[in-house]
Amino acid sequence: MNVQEPLLSGLMERIARALERIAPPRGAKPDFGAAQAFVWQAETGHFQPVADVNRVPLPLLRGIDRMRDTLLSNTERFAAGLPANNALLWGARGMGKSSLVKAVHGEVSGRASPAHDLKLVEIHREDIGSLPHLLAHLRAAPALRFILFCDDLSFEAQDTSYKSLKAVLEGGIEGRPANVLFYATSNRRHLLAREMAENERSTAITPSEAVEEKVSLSDRFGLWIGFHHCSQDDYLEMVRGYARHYGLGVPDAELAGEALAWAMARGSRSGRVAWQFIQDLAGRLGKPLDG
């Protein structure tokens, strides 16, 4: 026997015991008082608290006023215990879909009444199949209200996990708990790739019905909030808003010229490109982006 095998075995046992101490036991009751936001860990079946959510203040999200007002109003009603809709935020990349979800949660949870404390729970797309297990925990905490958030949701060929989500949104025996709202972002309006839909149609006996089950998933979102590529004026408004908020102190003509050159080099204009420009500019000026 290799003399190193007992040493390796002992090391692996110590690592396993350390991991068991770090992760709460499976089936343990979640401590939703630990934070305002959590990430669902499907492998261990627990909620990882997020002490500092990566988000920007709601007033800094420019050029998406209609989308902001729609989602904010829906979330405020939900936090107040009133009827509200699941929301699908779809469309152009980099236009603030996920940023809006996080910013709206921060805005509403900051002024929610103790009776309707609003939590944000993120579930990764690949963990959608574990939704029934996750929702059992949320259903068991009726005094709290939860926004269940999935970023960049989409489904590829042979992916059947969408059925778990479909049953939760509508149609399942239990359905969505009254204290849970589902928000998802996607670049695809119908959550499936164009080539996937075309393949389904070309090989099906009844093409119109072949993709109906997958396409109908998006129909189960009561709110469809579309995001489109921004104009030059909207892009510059975003840049100016960031520059004012962080006190960069660059003359407007110079700021606009550099921002447009940055966008031209990137080949696109979006909220993400505006923020990346501001980070570059603040770095060159030696100014931290705090507050």
Beta strands, then each sheet from edge to edge (+ up, - down):
strand 1: 37-41
strand 2: 46-49
strand 3: 87-91
strand 4: 118-122
strand 5: 145-150
strand 6: 180-186
strand 7: 223-227
sheet 1: 2+ 1- 4- 5- 6- 3- 7-
end
